[in-house]
């Protein structure tokens, strides 16, 4: 089964679920949207031998190269073992190098290679294409309202987490 066939099968499952539970909770709708966007992006990234997990790190490194693995983990919002695995694959693919920091032999600085830097010109347009497909048929005002609404929801949930005293990620 190809990646596109697998994606089509998964999409059919999500569609059946949405039809069976048309007024599902917001969290499920957002999760389904995220999964659908990630699938669309992964299909495009695969043509460049980049995984969706690597995409998250590349986006950060294009803006903040030379940071430590720990900082990269925090910015990506993933665990350090997940970051380590992704970086190993990215290093093997020739996208990054990891160098020990002067004066601190435990921390490694993550730097893009010319190959990793060059990916930006090919991959960013793919993300823009996925976004354009996702908002197709929505007005500029509707897209802006959706963005405001989602950011407001994020702020509400962050405030709730802070008020509850819950540690992040618990």
C-alpha positions in Angstrom: 0.0 0.0 0.0 1.5 3.4 -1.0 1.5 6.4 1.3 -1.3 8.0 -0.8 -3.4 4.8 -0.5 -2.9 4.8 3.2 -3.8 8.4 3.5 -7.0 7.9 1.4 -8.0 5.0 3.7 -7.4 7.1 6.8 -9.3 10.0 5.3 -12.3 7.7 4.7 -12.2 6.6 8.3 -12.2 10.2 9.5 -15.0 11.2 7.1 -17.2 8.3 8.4 -16.5 9.4 12.0 -17.5 13.0 11.3 -20.7 11.8 9.6 -21.5 9.5 12.6 -20.7 12.2 15.2 -21.5 15.5 13.4 -21.4 17.6 16.6 -18.2 16.1 18.0 -16.2 18.1 20.6 -13.9 20.9 19.3 -10.8 18.9 20.4 -11.7 16.1 18.0 -12.3 18.4 15.1 -9.0 20.2 15.7 -7.2 16.9 16.0 -8.7 15.7 12.7 -7.8 18.9 11.0 -4.2 18.7 12.3 -3.9 15.0 11.2 -5.3 15.9 7.7 -2.9 18.8 7.3 0.1 16.7 8.5 -0.8 14.0 6.0 -1.0 16.5 3.2 2.3 17.9 4.2 4.0 14.5 4.7 3.0 13.4 1.1 4.7 16.5 -0.2 7.7 16.2 2.0 8.3 12.6 1.1 9.3 13.7 -2.4 12.3 15.4 -0.8 13.1 12.5 1.7 12.0 14.6 4.7 9.6 13.3 7.4 7.0 15.4 9.1 9.0 15.1 12.3 12.1 16.5 10.6 10.0 19.3 9.1 9.3 20.6 12.6 13.0 20.8 13.4 14.0 22.3 10.1 11.5 25.1 10.5 13.1 26.0 13.8 16.7 25.6 12.6 16.0 27.9 9.6 15.2 30.6 12.1 17.6 29.8 15.0 20.5 27.8 13.9 23.2 26.7 16.4 21.0 26.0 19.3 21.4 23.0 21.6 19.4 19.8 21.3 17.6 20.6 24.5 16.6 24.1 23.2 15.4 22.5 20.0 13.4 20.0 21.9 11.7 22.7 24.0 11.0 24.8 20.9 9.5 21.9 19.0 7.5 20.8 22.1 8.8 17.2 22.0 10.8 15.0 24.3 14.6 14.9 24.1 14.7 11.2 23.0 12.4 12.1 20.1 14.6 15.0 19.2 17.7 12.8 19.4 16.2 10.2 17.1 15.1 12.8 14.5 18.5 14.6 14.6 20.3 11.3 14.1 18.2 10.7 10.9 18.7 14.3 9.8 22.5 14.0 10.3 22.6 10.8 8.3 20.6 12.5 5.5 23.2 15.3 5.5 20.8 18.0 6.7 22.5 18.9 9.9 25.8 18.6 11.9 26.0 18.4 15.7 29.1 20.0 17.3 30.2 20.1 20.9 30.0 23.6 22.4 33.3 25.2 23.5 33.7 24.9 27.3 30.8 22.5 27.6 31.5 19.0 26.3 28.0 17.7 27.2 25.9 20.1 25.1 25.7 19.8 21.4 25.0 22.7 19.0 22.8 21.8 16.0 23.8 23.5 12.7 22.3 23.1 9.3 24.5 22.0 6.4 24.3 23.7 3.1 21.9 20.9 2.0 19.7 21.5 5.1 19.6 25.2 4.4 18.8 24.7 0.7 15.7 22.6 1.6 14.0 25.8 2.8 13.5 27.1 -0.8 11.8 23.8 -1.8 9.9 23.0 1.4 8.4 26.3 2.5 6.4 26.6 -0.8 5.0 23.1 -0.1 3.7 24.3 3.3 2.2 27.4 1.7 0.5 25.1 -0.8 -1.0 22.9 2.0 -2.2 26.1 3.7 -3.8 27.4 0.5 -5.6 24.1 -0.1 -6.8 24.1 3.6 -8.4 27.6 3.4 -9.6 27.3 -0.2 -13.1 28.8 -0.4 -12.7 30.8 2.8 -12.5 34.6 2.7 -9.6 36.5 4.1 -11.9 37.7 6.9 -12.9 34.1 7.7 -9.3 32.9 7.8 -8.4 35.9 10.1 -11.4 35.1 12.4 -10.5 31.4 12.5 -6.9 32.3 13.5 -8.1 34.7 16.2 -10.5 32.1 17.5 -7.9 29.4 17.7 -5.4 31.7 19.4 -8.1 32.7 21.9 -8.8 29.0 22.6 -5.1 28.3 23.1 -4.8 31.3 25.5 -7.9 30.0 27.4 -6.4 26.6 27.8 -3.0 27.9 28.8 -4.6 30.1 31.5 -6.6 27.1 32.7 -3.4 25.1 33.0 -1.6 27.9 34.9 -4.6 28.3 37.2 -4.7 24.6 38.0 -1.0 24.6 38.9 -0.5 21.7 36.5 3.0 21.2 35.2 3.4 21.6 31.5 2.8 18.3 29.7 1.3 16.5 32.7 
